[in-house]
Amino acid sequence: DVLIANILALPLIELAPLFANKVKPGGDIVLSGILNEQREMIIEAYKTFFDMNNCVILDDWICLSGKGI
């Protein structure tokens, strides 16, 4: 399973539990549309459900990815 979301930070935070239910353990999640200054908020919201292990930065934008726990 792979779930990809390219939306703003606040909706991403609100959707974390729903996304966690959609991705099976070991499945991948990719989150983008995030400003670099919002990185820690997103990681905090998702770390209960996912091993957030990768961050790609382009200008002020980031893309985070992880594996379902």
Secondary structure, 3 states (H helix, E strand, C coil): CEEEEECCHHHHHHHHHHHHHHCCCCCEEEEEEEEHHHHHHHHHHHCCCEEEEEEEEECCEEEEEEEEC
